[in-house]
Amino acid sequence: MISGGRIVAGGVSDGCVVLDMSECGARIHLLTARTAPEKAVLHLPGGVVRKACCRWQREAVAGYEFCLDAKESGAA
């Protein structure tokens, strides 16, 4: 799967290329030269919007795991 998307963090919205996506996360190519944000909202193909946490980055490619805030997961 190669498709366009957006990564939003800290009030900044940048384009990205979604290289691969699963139930648990996504591998994206950042289109701007910067460090991948630790926490972000990913706007993915098909209108999917997910909160995600960066687990790794190699140059412009980053791996994100879909995550929930404690409040969203039902934790105190």
C-alpha positions as protocol buffer text, in pm:
chain_id: "A"
residue {
  index: 1
  type: MET
  ca { x: 0 y: 0 z: 0 }
}
residue {
  index: 2
  type: ILE
  ca { x: 138 y: 338 z: -95 }
}
residue {
  index: 3
  type: SER
  ca { x: -102 y: 623 z: -39 }
}
residue {
  index: 4
  type: GLY
  ca { x: -110 y: 985 z: 69 }
}
residue {
  index: 5
  type: GLY
  ca { x: -184 y: 1087 z: 428 }
}
residue {
  index: 6
  type: ARG
  ca { x: -128 y: 1359 z: 685 }
}
residue {
  index: 7
  type: ILE
  ca { x: 52 y: 1369 z: 1018 }
}
residue {
  index: 8
  type: VAL
  ca { x: -62 y: 1629 z: 1271 }
}
residue {
  index: 9
  type: ALA
  ca { x: 132 y: 1718 z: 1587 }
}
residue {
  index: 10
  type: GLY
  ca { x: 192 y: 2034 z: 1786 }
}
residue {
  index: 11
  type: GLY
  ca { x: -44 y: 2235 z: 1567 }
}
residue {
  index: 12
  type: VAL
  ca { x: 153 y: 2145 z: 1253 }
}
residue {
  index: 13
  type: SER
  ca { x: 0 y: 1939 z: 972 }
}
residue {
  index: 14
  type: ASP
  ca { x: 237 y: 1781 z: 719 }
}
residue {
  index: 15
  type: GLY
  ca { x: 184 y: 1549 z: 427 }
}
residue {
  index: 16
  type: CYS
  ca { x: 320 y: 1197 z: 442 }
}
residue {
  index: 17
  type: VAL
  ca { x: 319 y: 882 z: 234 }
}
residue {
  index: 18
  type: VAL
  ca { x: 168 y: 574 z: 397 }
}
residue {
  index: 19
  type: LEU
  ca { x: 395 y: 287 z: 299 }
}
residue {
  index: 20
  type: ASP
  ca { x: 224 y: 13 z: 498 }
}
residue {
  index: 21
  type: MET
  ca { x: -63 y: -9 z: 746 }
}
residue {
  index: 22
  type: SER
  ca { x: -194 y: -279 z: 979 }
}
residue {
  index: 23
  type: GLU
  ca { x: -445 y: -306 z: 1263 }
}
residue {
  index: 24
  type: CYS
  ca { x: -169 y: -201 z: 1505 }
}
residue {
  index: 25
  type: GLY
  ca { x: 14 y: 76 z: 1324 }
}
residue {
  index: 26
  type: ALA
  ca { x: 157 y: 232 z: 1012 }
}
residue {
  index: 27
  type: ARG
  ca { x: 492 y: 288 z: 843 }
}
residue {
  index: 28
  type: ILE
  ca { x: 509 y: 634 z: 691 }
}
residue {
  index: 29
  type: HIS
  ca { x: 750 y: 843 z: 487 }
}
residue {
  index: 30
  type: LEU
  ca { x: 773 y: 1200 z: 614 }
}
residue {
  index: 31
  type: LEU
  ca { x: 769 y: 1459 z: 337 }
}
residue {
  index: 32
  type: THR
  ca { x: 938 y: 1727 z: 548 }
}
residue {
  index: 33
  type: ALA
  ca { x: 1288 y: 1696 z: 691 }
}
residue {
  index: 34
  type: ARG
  ca { x: 1227 y: 1671 z: 1064 }
}
residue {
  index: 35
  type: THR
  ca { x: 1225 y: 1433 z: 1354 }
}
residue {
  index: 36
  type: ALA
  ca { x: 905 y: 1231 z: 1367 }
}
residue {
  index: 37
  type: PRO
  ca { x: 680 y: 1361 z: 1647 }
}
residue {
  index: 38
  type: GLU
  ca { x: 660 y: 1127 z: 1947 }
}
residue {
  index: 39
  type: LYS
  ca { x: 278 y: 1152 z: 1950 }
}
residue {
  index: 40
  type: ALA
  ca { x: 67 y: 1248 z: 1652 }
}
residue {
  index: 41
  type: VAL
  ca { x: -268 y: 1211 z: 1483 }
}
residue {
  index: 42
  type: LEU
  ca { x: -243 y: 1025 z: 1155 }
}
residue {
  index: 43
  type: HIS
  ca { x: -496 y: 1092 z: 879 }
}
residue {
  index: 44
  type: LEU
  ca { x: -477 y: 773 z: 674 }
}
residue {
  index: 45
  type: PRO
  ca { x: -635 y: 644 z: 352 }
}
residue {
  index: 46
  type: GLY
  ca { x: -1007 y: 573 z: 361 }
}
residue {
  index: 47
  type: GLY
  ca { x: -1079 y: 854 z: 607 }
}
residue {
  index: 48
  type: VAL
  ca { x: -914 y: 668 z: 897 }
}
residue {
  index: 49
  type: VAL
  ca { x: -791 y: 902 z: 1173 }
}
residue {
  index: 50
  type: ARG
  ca { x: -584 y: 746 z: 1453 }
}
residue {
  index: 51
  type: LYS
  ca { x: -377 y: 872 z: 1746 }
}
residue {
  index: 52
  type: ALA
  ca { x: -33 y: 717 z: 1719 }
}
residue {
  index: 53
  type: CYS
  ca { x: 301 y: 696 z: 1901 }
}
residue {
  index: 54
  type: CYS
  ca { x: 631 y: 687 z: 1713 }
}
residue {
  index: 55
  type: ARG
  ca { x: 823 y: 366 z: 1787 }
}
residue {
  index: 56
  type: TRP
  ca { x: 1116 y: 412 z: 1549 }
}
residue {
  index: 57
  type: GLN
  ca { x: 1258 y: 639 z: 1279 }
}
residue {
  index: 58
  type: ARG
  ca { x: 1521 y: 579 z: 1011 }
}
residue {
  index: 59
  type: GLU
  ca { x: 1589 y: 892 z: 811 }
}
residue {
  index: 60
  type: ALA
  ca { x: 1253 y: 1000 z: 662 }
}
residue {
  index: 61
  type: VAL
  ca { x: 1069 y: 673 z: 738 }
}
residue {
  index: 62
  type: ALA
  ca { x: 896 y: 626 z: 1074 }
}
residue {
  index: 63
  type: GLY
  ca { x: 696 y: 348 z: 1236 }
}
residue {
  index: 64
  type: TYR
  ca { x: 389 y: 446 z: 1437 }
}
residue {
  index: 65
  type: GLU
  ca { x: 187 y: 231 z: 1673 }
}
residue {
  index: 66
  type: PHE
  ca { x: -178 y: 323 z: 1710 }
}
residue {
  index: 67
  type: CYS
  ca { x: -235 y: 420 z: 2072 }
}
residue {
  index: 68
  type: LEU
  ca { x: -507 y: 539 z: 2306 }
}
residue {
  index: 69
  type: ASP
  ca { x: -482 y: 795 z: 2581 }
}
residue {
  index: 70
  type: ALA
  ca { x: -550 y: 659 z: 2931 }
}
residue {
  index: 71
  type: LYS
  ca { x: -887 y: 840 z: 2924 }
}
residue {
  index: 72
  type: GLU
  ca { x: -987 y: 675 z: 2593 }
}
residue {
  index: 73
  type: SER
  ca { x: -883 y: 325 z: 2702 }
}
residue {
  index: 74
  type: GLY
  ca { x: -1104 y: 341 z: 3010 }
}
residue {
  index: 75
  type: ALA
  ca { x: -814 y: 367 z: 3254 }
}
residue {
  index: 76
  type: ALA
  ca { x: -831 y: 618 z: 3538 }
}
